[in-house]
Every structure is written in C-alpha cells, then in structure tokens.
Amino acid sequence: MRRVLLAAGAVVASLALAWVHWLGLLVGGIAVGLLSRSWPKALASGVGFGVLAWLAFIAVLWDAGRLAAYWDGGLLLYASVGIPIALGLLGSLAYGATDAASS
C-alpha cells in the first residue's frame, strides 16, 4: 500500500513538473520505474505514465476547446503522442539501476 501511495504522489508531482518542462515526463518514468518490482512492470509503468500524461494533455486541450484542431495536427499529433510515451519508457529503464545495484 505504501508503494502505491508513493507512486501516486510521484506521478502527480511528475505531471506537475511536466506542465512547466518536458523533463517531467522523464522524471515520471524514472519514478514509476524505480518503484516497480520487475522489468516488465517497470516498462509497463513507464508506458502507462506516458499515456496518462498524454491523456492529461488531451483533457487540457478539450477544456480549452482546441481538441478538434489538435486532431487535424498531422505530424504534430503523432509527435505529441510519441514523445510522452517514449520519455516515460526511457525513464522507466532506471529500474535497471536498482536491479544491478541489488545483484
């Protein structure tokens, strides 16, 4: 239970950081990766964090009334989907640092 609460706090803090700088996406991936129990869970958590960050971005666009224009964005749309997922996944590779240190 403690790990879940810690992960939830890290996700919220990382999303807040991502609001002002893209490094928050990487920090979020690192946080969920380090809190995972295995490689597959770390990688899935990193991708999940990236998807959550993208969904938060979609919610902001929807609230601003800009979602229809976003869907017509072409390459910008693809980049805005791929970047948070890739950075979340990249950050979650930090799990390997804890895995190597414990061996």
C-alpha positions in Angstrom: 0.0 0.0 0.0 2.9 2.3 0.8 4.4 1.8 -2.6 1.1 2.6 -4.3 0.7 5.8 -2.4 4.3 6.8 -3.1 3.9 6.0 -6.8 0.7 8.1 -6.9 2.4 11.0 -5.3 5.4 10.7 -7.7 3.0 10.6 -10.7 1.1 13.7 -9.6 4.4 15.6 -8.9 5.9 14.5 -12.2 2.8 15.6 -14.1 3.0 19.0 -12.4 6.7 19.2 -13.4 5.8 18.2 -17.0 3.3 21.1 -17.0 6.3 23.5 -16.9 9.0 21.4 -18.6 9.2 18.3 -20.7 11.8 16.7 -18.3 8.8 16.0 -16.0 7.9 13.2 -18.4 11.3 11.6 -18.0 11.2 12.1 -14.2 7.8 10.5 -14.1 9.2 7.5 -16.0 12.1 7.2 -13.6 9.8 7.4 -10.6 7.4 4.7 -11.7 10.3 2.6 -12.9 12.2 2.7 -9.6 9.0 1.8 -7.7 8.3 -1.3 -9.8 9.1 -4.8 -8.7 10.2 -6.3 -12.1 11.4 -5.3 -15.6 8.1 -5.9 -17.3 6.2 -4.0 -14.6 8.7 -1.1 -14.8 8.4 -0.8 -18.6 4.6 -1.1 -18.5 4.5 1.6 -15.7 6.7 3.9 -17.9 4.4 3.5 -20.9 1.4 3.9 -18.6 2.8 7.1 -17.2 3.4 8.4 -20.8 -0.2 7.5 -21.8 -1.5 9.2 -18.7 0.5 12.4 -19.4 -0.9 12.4 -23.0 -4.4 12.0 -21.7 -3.9 14.9 -19.3 -2.8 16.9 -22.3 -5.9 15.9 -24.2 -8.0 17.0 -21.3 -6.3 20.4 -21.3 -7.0 20.8 -25.0 -10.6 19.7 -24.6 -11.1 22.2 -21.8 -9.7 25.0 -23.9 -11.9 24.0 -26.9 -8.9 23.2 -29.1 -9.3 19.4 -29.4 -10.8 19.4 -32.9 -7.9 21.4 -34.3 -5.5 19.1 -32.5 -6.9 16.0 -34.3 -6.0 17.7 -37.6 -2.4 18.3 -36.5 -0.8 15.7 -38.7 2.8 15.1 -37.7 2.4 17.3 -34.6 -0.3 14.9 -33.4 2.0 11.9 -33.9 4.9 13.6 -32.1 2.7 14.7 -29.2 1.6 11.1 -28.7 5.0 9.5 -29.1 7.1 11.9 -27.0 5.5 11.3 -23.6 5.3 7.6 -24.2 8.9 7.4 -25.3 10.2 9.5 -22.4 8.1 7.6 -19.9 9.5 4.3 -21.2 13.1 5.7 -21.3 12.8 6.9 -17.7 11.5 3.6 -16.6 14.7 2.0 -17.6 16.1 3.4 -14.4 14.8 0.2 -12.9 17.9 -1.4 -14.2 20.0 0.7 -11.9 18.3 -0.8 -8.8 18.4 -4.2 -10.4 22.1 -4.0 -11.0 22.8 -2.5 -7.5 21.0 -5.3 -5.7 22.9 -8.0 -7.5 
